[in-house]
Amino acid sequence: MKTNRRNFIKTSGAAVAGGMLLPPFLQSFQNVKISANVKYYLDQFEVSAEMLQRVISEALSKGGDYADLFFEQKTTNSLGLEDGKVNRAYSNIDFGVGIRVLNGDQTGFAYSETVTLDAMLNAARMAANIAESKKEYQNSDILEKVPSNYYKISRKWEDVSVKDKVPFVQKINDKVFSLDEKVIKVNAFLNDESSYVMFYNSEGRLTYDYRPMISFGAVCIMEKDGQVENAYSARSFRKGFEWLTDDLVDELAREAVDRTNILFEATKPKAGEMPVVMGAGGSGILLHEAIGHTFEADFNRKGTSIFSDKMGEKVAADFVNIIDDGTLENNRGSINVDDEGNDVEKTYLVKDGVLNSYIHDRISSQYYGVNPTGNGRRESFRNIPLPRMRATYMEPGPHTKDDIISNVDYGVYVDNFSNGQVKIGAGDFTFFVKSGYLIEKGELTQPIKDINIIGNGPEALADITMCANDYLIDNGTWTCGKDGQSVPVTCGLPTVLVKKLTVGGSV
């Protein structure tokens, strides 16, 4: 009996998640020895080990150095609430394979939304055109790589009905309204995703990953004396349905209301250069935008990044340790295996103030002669992998939050951001700050809102003069864009003092 893909997911997911006892190995084409988990993924995409090898052979038929196949099936569901009722619902299934050929530092790429042998061979021929030689490729033995499991879940999203999810969206709306009479509107959302990927390359590596995702939150809109303000609270994890609880609803609702309320009393500080205290958590956008992107190895390999000639050099104070990590349990930015089939790891980008590593994919790691860091990521099977961040954060430092604030005579404390951007070459960045506080004579005083923080990444890194012991990851719905591709990420930071940044406030 042939199982359709949707039924396959429901029956095979338990095997992938470790819920079934299965024979350790099965036999496939050409007497290739594969595990039960691999067999399930092959069945899901309706391909065989022999087909994988034939497509790789075709991809290298014109003499490329390397080729890989990235299969993906992603199911997404979205619920939206406005005007007191859940009135929007959306579902989508995306399915296909991307075929990449590398020839030196050149890339040939094609994808197919069907995975018949003919369709894949046609795509492989297109990707193969990057090369023009008569080298012959001999198929490698299939070498299964069992992925890590950094996101264990109990109930997968594909097993959850809409009627199970709607009450939570309704509850957060009702809770926000119950907390403050100034609330005039709530926009709430719940988005879930289940992605199955399988990877195979010309070196014989065959691996796979199941990637759940849930994002849940609300925008609170309030009015006071004709003044309207809004703020947002959300969480996103690689977790299952069991994560949704009434306590979570209460936490998000109260945070949204509190963040909105403070804006009624907030003003803009005077514009100018001043000390900036970056609060723990969401201020990790400083690391992501101002520093993380400039550590991505493709920018450094091409000489675009200002850090391209600074490996092994002192770039920050001794207490600064910056990490990009794909191994945090259930984290939005974590992955069990990257989109090039590589192991993921906890990578020290800056260690004791010294630039220690770039963020690598396959191409850059070979260029620099180092191991991949597990940062080869792509938006979907339609895209090539690029070196991308996962969860980027700074380790705790030797100071306290109170010590840091008391050291500032006049400056700003910021902890709630909406977006940011950076110019990779120069390292110049801009952040938009939703809210924070003025610091006067070592104390937090007037709330502030809607300001820009402007600076230069390497200079800001060197100007971190204090770092607290209150490290916090911001588990919001952060998404990173690069070269037209978006991937989920997270960021984190302890409270830090940057000696000087430009604050765009009132004149």
DOBAFI-610211 format. One record per residue (C-alpha): z, x, y; residue in three letters. Coordinates in pm, 1 decimal. Example, Ala and Ser with C-alpha at 12.3 -4.5 7.8 and 13.67 -1.06 7.14 Angstrom:
% residues 2
- 780.0, 1230.0, -450.0, Ala
- 714.0, 1367.0, -106.0, Ser
//
This chain:
% residues 507
- 0.0, 0.0, 0.0, Met
- -92.5, 129.3, 344.8, Lys
- 184.9, 97.8, 602.8, Thr
- 91.2, 21.8, 960.2, Asn
- 228.1, 255.4, 1225.3, Arg
- 483.3, 15.8, 1372.6, Arg
- 631.4, -63.4, 1030.6, Asn
- 626.3, 305.8, 947.4, Phe
- 845.0, 389.6, 1243.2, Ile
- 1104.1, 137.7, 1136.4, Lys
- 1110.1, 251.6, 774.7, Thr
- 1077.9, 625.8, 826.7, Ser
- 1301.9, 679.8, 1126.6, Gly
- 1613.5, 681.4, 911.6, Ala
- 1473.8, 968.5, 709.8, Ala
- 1408.6, 1169.8, 1022.0, Val
- 1754.1, 1087.8, 1157.3, Ala
- 1917.1, 1190.3, 832.5, Gly
- 2013.0, 843.2, 713.1, Gly
- 1836.5, 851.6, 374.0, Met
- 1859.4, 1081.8, 76.8, Leu
- 1507.6, 1194.1, -10.6, Leu
- 1355.8, 1445.3, -251.6, Pro
- 1359.3, 1787.6, -81.8, Pro
- 984.8, 1844.6, -122.5, Phe
- 666.3, 1651.8, -193.6, Leu
- 320.7, 1775.6, -284.5, Gln
- 28.9, 1721.6, -46.2, Ser
- -337.7, 1829.4, -37.6, Phe
- -433.9, 2167.5, -180.2, Gln
- -93.8, 2186.7, -346.9, Asn
- 74.5, 2248.8, -9.1, Val
- 448.9, 2214.5, -36.8, Lys
- 593.8, 1992.7, 236.5, Ile
- 924.6, 1819.7, 292.3, Ser
- 984.5, 1446.1, 290.2, Ala
- 1024.3, 1444.6, 669.2, Asn
- 687.1, 1611.6, 720.0, Val
- 530.8, 1364.6, 479.0, Lys
- 663.8, 1075.9, 688.4, Tyr
- 513.9, 1220.6, 1006.2, Tyr
- 180.8, 1284.7, 837.6, Leu
- 182.6, 923.8, 720.6, Asp
- 270.1, 797.1, 1066.7, Gln
- -32.5, 963.1, 1220.0, Phe
- -240.9, 886.4, 910.6, Glu
- -346.3, 1248.1, 861.4, Val
- -308.9, 1498.3, 578.5, Ser
- -225.6, 1866.8, 564.0, Ala
- -587.1, 1930.5, 470.7, Glu
- -710.3, 1746.3, 780.0, Met
- -484.2, 1955.4, 1003.3, Leu
- -628.9, 2274.2, 860.2, Gln
- -987.8, 2151.6, 893.7, Arg
- -937.5, 2058.7, 1260.0, Val
- -776.6, 2394.5, 1337.3, Ile
- -1066.9, 2571.5, 1166.4, Ser
- -1314.0, 2378.2, 1380.9, Glu
- -1114.6, 2455.1, 1694.6, Ala
- -1145.2, 2826.9, 1619.0, Leu
- -1505.3, 2810.7, 1499.3, Ser
- -1628.7, 2995.8, 1808.8, Lys
- -1374.3, 3272.9, 1789.5, Gly
- -1071.0, 3162.4, 1989.7, Gly
- -748.2, 3357.6, 1945.2, Asp
- -522.2, 3060.9, 1874.3, Tyr
- -528.2, 2680.3, 1844.1, Ala
- -274.0, 2399.6, 1817.5, Asp
- -256.8, 2023.4, 1763.4, Leu
- -6.5, 1796.9, 1938.2, Phe
- 23.6, 1444.3, 1797.6, Phe
- 221.2, 1178.9, 1983.1, Glu
- 313.1, 814.8, 1951.9, Gln
- 524.8, 683.2, 2237.7, Lys
- 657.7, 329.1, 2270.9, Thr
- 798.7, 231.1, 2609.9, Thr
- 976.2, -87.1, 2718.2, Asn
- 1090.3, -186.9, 3064.4, Ser
- 1300.6, -471.3, 3203.0, Leu
- 1344.4, -544.9, 3572.7, Gly
- 1575.2, -779.3, 3762.0, Leu
- 1529.0, -913.1, 4112.4, Glu
- 1667.0, -1221.9, 4290.3, Asp
- 1934.6, -1266.8, 4028.2, Gly
- 1719.0, -1293.5, 3718.6, Lys
- 1536.8, -1065.8, 3476.9, Val
- 1180.5, -1142.1, 3581.3, Asn
- 979.7, -837.7, 3474.0, Arg
- 910.7, -701.4, 3126.8, Ala
- 663.6, -439.4, 3014.9, Tyr
- 580.4, -269.1, 2685.3, Ser
- 326.3, -3.4, 2596.7, Asn
- 228.1, 208.5, 2297.7, Ile
- 50.5, 537.2, 2362.8, Asp
- -104.6, 725.3, 2072.3, Phe
- -327.8, 1026.8, 2019.8, Gly
- -368.9, 1400.8, 1968.5, Val
- -427.1, 1691.8, 2205.4, Gly
- -617.6, 1998.6, 2081.0, Ile
- -579.9, 2331.2, 2259.0, Arg
- -763.3, 2660.0, 2207.7, Val
- -653.8, 2986.2, 2370.0, Leu
- -893.4, 3274.8, 2422.1, Asn
- -721.8, 3555.1, 2608.8, Gly
- -573.7, 3391.4, 2917.6, Asp
- -826.3, 3106.0, 2911.0, Gln
- -752.5, 2758.6, 2776.4, Thr
- -986.1, 2506.2, 2619.0, Gly
- -845.4, 2157.1, 2578.8, Phe
- -955.2, 1812.9, 2460.6, Ala
- -775.3, 1504.2, 2337.4, Tyr
- -851.2, 1197.0, 2130.9, Ser
- -685.5, 856.1, 2130.4, Glu
- -788.3, 811.2, 1768.1, Thr
- -696.8, 1048.1, 1487.7, Val
- -979.6, 998.5, 1241.0, Thr
- -1114.2, 1323.7, 1106.1, Leu
- -1447.4, 1282.5, 1288.3, Asp
- -1277.3, 1211.3, 1622.5, Ala
- -1049.1, 1512.4, 1589.2, Met
- -1331.1, 1742.2, 1484.2, Leu
- -1535.8, 1633.1, 1787.0, Asn
- -1242.0, 1705.4, 2017.9, Ala
- -1185.1, 2039.0, 1845.6, Ala
- -1548.6, 2139.4, 1907.1, Arg
- -1507.5, 2065.3, 2277.5, Met
- -1192.7, 2274.3, 2301.6, Ala
- -1358.2, 2552.7, 2102.3, Ala
- -1620.0, 2607.9, 2373.1, Asn
- -1377.3, 2828.4, 2561.5, Ile
- -1477.0, 3108.8, 2321.7, Ala
- -1814.2, 3256.8, 2226.4, Glu
- -1775.3, 3495.4, 1937.3, Ser
- -1831.7, 3493.4, 1562.5, Lys
- -1482.2, 3575.5, 1446.1, Lys
- -1391.8, 3391.1, 1128.4, Glu
- -1063.2, 3208.8, 1096.3, Tyr
- -878.6, 3193.4, 765.3, Gln
- -636.3, 2902.8, 728.0, Asn
- -272.1, 3004.9, 727.1, Ser
- -19.1, 2869.0, 483.9, Asp
- 165.5, 2569.4, 623.8, Ile
- 511.3, 2678.8, 736.8, Leu
- 743.4, 2390.8, 814.8, Glu
- 987.8, 2443.1, 1099.3, Lys
- 1283.4, 2205.6, 1072.4, Val
- 1379.7, 2113.8, 1429.4, Pro
- 1730.1, 2103.4, 1571.2, Ser
- 1898.4, 1769.2, 1633.3, Asn
- 2048.9, 1756.9, 1982.3, Tyr
- 2034.0, 1378.4, 2016.0, Tyr
- 2195.0, 1196.7, 1727.1, Lys
- 2184.2, 820.3, 1769.5, Ile
- 2303.0, 518.5, 1572.0, Ser
- 2058.4, 245.5, 1671.0, Arg
- 1701.0, 328.8, 1765.7, Lys
- 1535.0, 143.6, 2053.1, Trp
- 1248.2, 20.3, 1837.7, Glu
- 1510.7, -176.5, 1640.3, Asp
- 1646.9, -349.3, 1953.0, Val
- 1506.5, -680.4, 2074.3, Ser
- 1456.4, -785.0, 2434.5, Val
- 1726.6, -1050.1, 2398.9, Lys
- 1975.5, -773.8, 2310.4, Asp
- 1894.2, -580.8, 2628.1, Lys
- 1864.0, -858.4, 2888.3, Val
- 2241.1, -931.3, 2908.4, Pro
- 2317.1, -577.9, 3029.2, Phe
- 2065.5, -601.7, 3312.9, Val
- 2210.8, -937.5, 3410.9, Gln
- 2566.9, -804.8, 3389.6, Lys
- 2506.2, -518.3, 3630.7, Ile
- 2356.5, -760.9, 3881.8, Asn
- 2655.7, -995.4, 3854.4, Asp
- 2906.9, -710.2, 3870.1, Lys
- 2757.0, -562.6, 4188.2, Val
- 2768.3, -903.2, 4359.4, Phe
- 3130.0, -954.5, 4251.3, Ser
- 3248.9, -625.8, 4401.5, Leu
- 3164.7, -685.2, 4767.4, Asp
- 3074.3, -991.9, 4973.7, Glu
- 2833.2, -783.2, 5181.7, Lys
- 2591.1, -752.2, 4886.9, Val
- 2272.8, -946.4, 4958.9, Ile
- 2041.8, -824.0, 4684.0, Lys
- 2032.8, -620.0, 4364.1, Val
- 1735.3, -462.2, 4190.2, Asn
- 1826.2, -358.7, 3836.7, Ala
- 1628.3, -195.1, 3558.8, Phe
- 1651.6, -85.0, 3197.3, Leu
- 1379.1, 138.0, 3053.3, Asn
- 1379.1, 264.0, 2695.9, Asp
- 1141.4, 494.3, 2513.7, Glu
- 1084.6, 616.6, 2158.7, Ser
- 850.0, 908.0, 2110.5, Ser
- 740.9, 1065.1, 1781.7, Tyr
- 559.4, 1399.1, 1804.1, Val
- 412.0, 1633.2, 1543.7, Met
- 285.2, 1984.8, 1609.5, Phe
- 66.1, 2218.3, 1404.9, Tyr
- -91.4, 2551.4, 1502.0, Asn
- -325.6, 2816.3, 1367.8, Ser
- -28.6, 3029.9, 1263.4, Glu
- 65.8, 2756.6, 1016.6, Gly
- 372.0, 2625.4, 1199.4, Arg
- 424.6, 2254.6, 1137.5, Leu
- 712.3, 2077.8, 1308.4, Thr
- 806.5, 1740.8, 1454.7, Tyr
- 1051.0, 1559.2, 1681.5, Asp
- 1185.0, 1211.2, 1746.2, Tyr
- 1269.4, 1167.8, 2115.6, Arg
- 1462.5, 861.9, 2233.4, Pro
- 1527.4, 793.1, 2601.9, Met
- 1716.6, 527.2, 2796.8, Ile
- 1739.8, 485.3, 3175.7, Ser
- 1964.5, 216.5, 3324.9, Phe
- 2068.4, 147.8, 3681.5, Gly
- 2059.8, -62.1, 3994.0, Ala
- 1985.6, -53.5, 4364.8, Val
- 2251.1, -223.5, 4577.6, Cys
- 2146.3, -373.5, 4913.0, Ile
- 2419.6, -474.8, 5158.3, Met
- 2434.1, -616.0, 5511.2, Glu
- 2707.1, -583.6, 5774.3, Lys
- 2673.5, -712.6, 6129.9, Asp
- 2294.8, -707.0, 6104.4, Gly
- 2286.2, -352.0, 5963.0, Gln
- 2123.5, -325.5, 5618.9, Val
- 2189.4, -32.6, 5386.2, Glu
- 2105.2, 45.3, 5025.8, Asn
- 2202.9, 297.5, 4761.1, Ala
- 2123.8, 362.7, 4399.8, Tyr
- 2313.1, 442.1, 4083.1, Ser
- 2163.9, 517.6, 3742.8, Ala
- 2209.0, 715.3, 3423.7, Arg
- 1954.0, 847.2, 3175.8, Ser
- 2014.1, 1003.8, 2834.2, Phe
- 1855.8, 1062.5, 2497.9, Arg
- 2083.1, 802.0, 2341.2, Lys
- 2049.3, 481.9, 2142.8, Gly
- 2145.5, 120.0, 2202.4, Phe
- 2511.5, 196.0, 2128.5, Glu
- 2528.4, 368.8, 2468.6, Trp
- 2505.3, 37.8, 2655.6, Leu
- 2859.2, -93.1, 2714.8, Thr
- 3045.5, -309.8, 2962.6, Asp
- 3232.7, 0.5, 3082.9, Asp
- 2900.1, 163.0, 3170.4, Leu
- 2795.3, -149.5, 3361.5, Val
- 3120.7, -135.8, 3561.1, Asp
- 3081.6, 236.5, 3633.7, Glu
- 2726.8, 205.4, 3765.9, Leu
- 2799.4, -109.3, 3966.9, Ala
- 3101.3, 41.9, 4141.4, Arg
- 2914.5, 363.3, 4216.4, Glu
- 2622.3, 172.6, 4369.2, Ala
- 2854.0, -35.7, 4587.7, Val
- 3063.2, 263.6, 4698.0, Asp
- 2755.0, 467.3, 4785.3, Arg
- 2616.6, 182.0, 4992.0, Thr
- 2940.9, 104.0, 5173.1, Asn
- 2983.4, 455.5, 5304.5, Ile
- 2647.1, 437.9, 5481.0, Leu
- 2770.2, 174.8, 5729.4, Phe
- 2998.8, 433.7, 5888.3, Glu
- 2764.8, 729.8, 5855.3, Ala
- 2585.5, 909.5, 6139.2, Thr
- 2357.7, 1210.5, 6169.8, Lys
- 2505.4, 1550.8, 6256.5, Pro
- 2357.0, 1771.9, 6522.2, Lys
- 2049.0, 1955.9, 6400.8, Ala
- 2060.5, 2330.0, 6356.6, Gly
- 2147.4, 2618.7, 6128.6, Glu
- 2493.1, 2591.4, 5974.4, Met
- 2695.2, 2638.7, 5654.3, Pro
- 2618.3, 2380.2, 5387.1, Val
- 2855.0, 2289.8, 5105.4, Val
- 2659.5, 2154.9, 4809.5, Met
- 2876.7, 1909.7, 4614.9, Gly
- 2909.3, 1925.4, 4237.2, Ala
- 2645.9, 1742.1, 4032.8, Gly
- 2333.9, 1614.9, 4206.8, Gly
- 2321.8, 1913.8, 4439.3, Ser
- 2169.6, 2087.6, 4139.2, Gly
- 1842.2, 1987.0, 4302.4, Ile
- 1894.1, 2313.7, 4494.1, Leu
- 1855.0, 2503.4, 4166.2, Leu
- 1566.4, 2291.3, 4044.9, His
- 1348.0, 2285.6, 4354.0, Glu
- 1443.0, 2595.3, 4549.1, Ala
- 1502.8, 2831.5, 4259.8, Ile
- 1397.8, 2688.9, 3922.5, Gly
- 1029.7, 2639.6, 4004.2, His
- 1002.3, 2992.3, 4135.7, Thr
- 1137.4, 3117.9, 3800.6, Phe
- 861.5, 2943.8, 3601.6, Glu
- 665.5, 3223.0, 3439.0, Ala
- 314.3, 3099.2, 3514.2, Asp
- 381.5, 3136.1, 3886.7, Phe
- 524.3, 3483.0, 3829.9, Asn
- 246.7, 3591.6, 3591.5, Arg
- -7.4, 3502.2, 3860.0, Lys
- 195.6, 3672.6, 4134.8, Gly
- 245.2, 3341.1, 4316.7, Thr
- 624.3, 3333.5, 4303.4, Ser
- 836.0, 3537.0, 4539.3, Ile
- 1037.6, 3645.4, 4232.0, Phe
- 736.7, 3793.0, 4049.3, Ser
- 849.0, 4153.8, 4110.0, Asp
- 1226.0, 4103.6, 4095.3, Lys
- 1305.2, 4093.7, 3721.0, Met
- 1624.4, 4288.1, 3656.1, Gly
- 1713.2, 4300.0, 4024.2, Glu
- 2022.3, 4168.4, 4200.0, Lys
- 1935.8, 3829.1, 4352.9, Val
- 2278.0, 3668.5, 4400.9, Ala
- 2652.7, 3731.3, 4402.4, Ala
- 2819.0, 3852.6, 4081.8, Asp
- 2968.4, 3508.5, 4007.0, Phe
- 2627.7, 3334.7, 4005.5, Val
- 2501.1, 3242.6, 3657.7, Asn
- 2203.1, 3004.5, 3645.5, Ile
- 2092.2, 2850.8, 3317.3, Ile
- 1801.2, 2643.2, 3194.9, Asp
- 1914.0, 2468.7, 2878.1, Asp
- 1731.5, 2253.4, 2623.6, Gly
- 2028.6, 2222.7, 2387.6, Thr
- 2275.2, 1995.2, 2571.2, Leu
- 2370.0, 1707.8, 2343.2, Glu
- 2191.7, 1380.7, 2430.7, Asn
- 2083.8, 1521.9, 2767.5, Asn
- 1774.4, 1376.0, 2936.5, Arg
- 1622.6, 1722.7, 2966.8, Gly
- 1696.5, 1834.3, 2610.0, Ser
- 1435.3, 1862.0, 2335.4, Ile
- 1475.0, 1953.4, 1969.0, Asn
- 1154.7, 2155.7, 1973.8, Val
- 925.4, 2222.3, 2268.5, Asp
- 567.3, 2094.0, 2292.6, Asp
- 434.2, 2422.2, 2155.6, Glu
- 648.0, 2402.1, 1842.6, Gly
- 897.8, 2662.4, 1965.4, Asn
- 1275.2, 2657.6, 1922.6, Asp
- 1467.5, 2562.9, 2234.8, Val
- 1758.6, 2762.7, 2365.4, Glu
- 2010.5, 2814.5, 2642.1, Lys
- 1836.3, 3061.2, 2873.3, Thr
- 2020.2, 3262.9, 3139.7, Tyr
- 1777.6, 3284.2, 3430.8, Leu
- 2033.3, 3464.4, 3646.9, Val
- 2317.5, 3651.6, 3474.9, Lys
- 2601.9, 3794.5, 3686.2, Asp
- 2376.4, 3773.3, 3990.7, Gly
- 2083.3, 3956.8, 3825.6, Val
- 1744.9, 3796.5, 3752.9, Leu
- 1753.1, 3789.6, 3372.9, Asn
- 1464.2, 3574.1, 3249.5, Ser
- 1172.7, 3360.3, 3357.5, Tyr
- 1100.6, 3016.7, 3214.6, Ile
- 838.0, 3083.1, 2947.1, His
- 570.0, 2905.1, 2749.7, Asp
- 351.8, 3068.0, 2483.5, Arg
- 100.1, 3221.7, 2724.3, Ile
- 356.1, 3378.2, 2955.7, Ser
- 583.3, 3502.1, 2677.6, Ser
- 292.1, 3690.9, 2523.4, Gln
- 193.5, 3827.6, 2863.4, Tyr
- 545.5, 3959.2, 2925.7, Tyr
- 606.3, 4063.2, 2564.5, Gly
- 914.6, 3843.1, 2519.8, Val
- 1005.2, 3551.1, 2295.5, Asn
- 924.6, 3198.0, 2417.4, Pro
- 1226.2, 3024.9, 2572.3, Thr
- 1130.3, 2677.3, 2446.6, Gly
- 1000.7, 2560.9, 2785.3, Asn
- 642.9, 2471.7, 2692.2, Gly
- 631.6, 2105.6, 2796.6, Arg
- 364.4, 1843.7, 2861.6, Arg
- 364.1, 1487.8, 2992.5, Glu
- 169.6, 1355.9, 2694.3, Ser
- -89.1, 1449.1, 2432.5, Phe
- -347.8, 1423.2, 2713.1, Arg
- -207.6, 1731.4, 2888.0, Asn
- -178.2, 2102.0, 2822.5, Ile
- 173.6, 2248.6, 2797.7, Pro
- 315.6, 2438.4, 3095.3, Leu
- 640.1, 2631.6, 3146.6, Pro
- 875.1, 2358.2, 3269.0, Arg
- 1248.3, 2323.1, 3327.6, Met
- 1477.9, 2115.6, 3104.7, Arg
- 1843.5, 2100.2, 3221.8, Ala
- 1897.9, 2354.4, 3499.6, Thr
- 2251.3, 2428.3, 3617.3, Tyr
- 2495.3, 2689.9, 3742.2, Met
- 2810.3, 2788.1, 3557.1, Glu
- 3154.1, 2742.8, 3721.2, Pro
- 3272.1, 3007.8, 3965.7, Gly
- 3606.8, 3157.6, 4069.8, Pro
- 3686.0, 2927.2, 4363.5, His
- 3798.1, 2566.0, 4414.4, Thr
- 3631.8, 2285.4, 4607.2, Lys
- 3922.0, 2272.8, 4852.1, Asp
- 3901.9, 2650.5, 4910.0, Asp
- 3531.5, 2622.2, 4987.9, Ile
- 3563.5, 2332.9, 5235.2, Ile
- 3860.9, 2496.0, 5409.3, Ser
- 3645.9, 2805.2, 5474.4, Asn
- 3394.2, 2609.0, 5685.8, Val
- 3470.6, 2563.1, 6054.2, Asp
- 3167.4, 2342.4, 6120.5, Tyr
- 2901.7, 2240.8, 5870.8, Gly
- 2802.4, 1967.8, 5629.7, Val
- 2899.9, 1863.1, 5278.5, Tyr
- 2616.4, 1699.5, 5082.6, Val
- 2622.3, 1544.2, 4736.7, Asp
- 2371.4, 1257.5, 4717.6, Asn
- 1999.9, 1338.8, 4724.7, Phe
- 1683.9, 1135.2, 4686.3, Ser
- 1411.9, 1400.2, 4649.1, Asn
- 1297.6, 1750.3, 4731.5, Gly
- 1001.4, 1983.7, 4728.6, Gln
- 926.4, 2355.3, 4741.3, Val
- 638.1, 2585.7, 4831.6, Lys
- 630.3, 2823.3, 4538.0, Ile
- 473.8, 3120.6, 4717.1, Gly
- 715.8, 3154.1, 5005.2, Ala
- 1003.5, 2973.7, 4834.2, Gly
- 1052.9, 2738.3, 5129.0, Asp
- 1214.5, 2405.9, 5038.6, Phe
- 1313.7, 2072.1, 5187.5, Thr
- 1568.4, 1824.6, 5046.9, Phe
- 1631.7, 1472.2, 5167.8, Phe
- 2004.7, 1397.1, 5173.1, Val
- 2103.1, 1034.2, 5128.9, Lys
- 2469.0, 1084.1, 5219.8, Ser
- 2746.6, 1337.5, 5269.2, Gly
- 3015.9, 1436.4, 5519.2, Tyr
- 3055.7, 1646.1, 5827.2, Leu
- 3295.9, 1940.1, 5787.8, Ile
- 3510.0, 2017.9, 6091.6, Glu
- 3780.9, 2284.7, 6093.5, Lys
- 3796.0, 2297.4, 5716.7, Gly
- 3814.6, 1924.2, 5651.3, Glu
- 3572.9, 1645.6, 5555.1, Leu
- 3549.5, 1405.7, 5848.5, Thr
- 3260.9, 1178.1, 5950.3, Gln
- 3023.4, 1043.0, 5682.3, Pro
- 2659.9, 1147.3, 5741.2, Ile
- 2330.6, 1012.2, 5606.9, Lys
- 1952.6, 1050.5, 5604.7, Asp
- 1920.0, 1420.0, 5689.0, Ile
- 1693.6, 1700.2, 5569.1, Asn
- 1816.4, 2034.5, 5440.5, Ile
- 1559.8, 2308.7, 5493.6, Ile
- 1568.8, 2665.2, 5368.9, Gly
- 1420.8, 2941.0, 5157.7, Asn
- 1501.8, 2969.2, 4786.5, Gly
- 1564.6, 3345.0, 4753.4, Pro
- 1757.8, 3348.3, 5080.6, Glu
- 1967.3, 3046.7, 4980.8, Ala
- 2043.0, 3205.4, 4644.0, Leu
- 2154.9, 3527.0, 4812.8, Ala
- 2357.1, 3324.5, 5065.2, Asp
- 2575.9, 3148.8, 4805.8, Ile
- 2909.2, 3301.4, 4907.0, Thr
- 3150.5, 3078.5, 4710.9, Met
- 3125.7, 2882.2, 4384.8, Cys
- 3388.1, 2638.7, 4256.1, Ala
- 3520.6, 2569.7, 3906.9, Asn
- 3407.8, 2203.9, 3905.1, Asp
- 3063.7, 2229.3, 3739.8, Tyr
- 2903.4, 1888.3, 3681.8, Leu
- 2570.2, 1774.1, 3536.7, Ile
- 2400.0, 1487.3, 3720.9, Asp
- 2277.9, 1253.8, 3447.3, Asn
- 2052.0, 1049.9, 3671.9, Gly
- 1685.5, 965.9, 3627.2, Thr
- 1549.5, 1299.5, 3748.8, Trp
- 1179.0, 1356.7, 3683.6, Thr
- 991.8, 1677.8, 3766.0, Cys
- 629.5, 1686.2, 3878.9, Gly
- 400.0, 1985.7, 3838.1, Lys
- 20.3, 2011.1, 3827.6, Asp
- -6.9, 1632.5, 3804.3, Gly
- 231.5, 1609.9, 3507.0, Gln
- 579.8, 1454.3, 3505.0, Ser
- 856.5, 1532.6, 3255.9, Val
- 1223.5, 1426.1, 3235.3, Pro
- 1478.2, 1683.5, 3351.7, Val
- 1837.9, 1710.0, 3464.9, Thr
- 2023.7, 1938.0, 3701.1, Cys
- 2381.4, 2035.8, 3774.7, Gly
- 2595.7, 2250.2, 3998.1, Leu
- 2956.9, 2331.9, 4081.4, Pro
- 3051.9, 2294.1, 4445.5, Thr
- 2895.5, 2593.8, 4623.4, Val
- 2888.4, 2724.6, 4979.2, Leu
- 2554.3, 2836.1, 5116.8, Val
- 2624.1, 3049.3, 5421.1, Lys
- 2342.3, 2905.0, 5630.9, Lys
- 2068.3, 2642.7, 5596.3, Leu
- 1880.9, 2439.9, 5854.2, Thr
- 2006.7, 2083.8, 5884.8, Val
- 1764.6, 1831.5, 6032.3, Gly
- 1986.5, 1579.0, 6211.2, Gly
- 2004.0, 1445.1, 6563.2, Ser
- 1889.8, 1656.8, 6857.1, Val
//
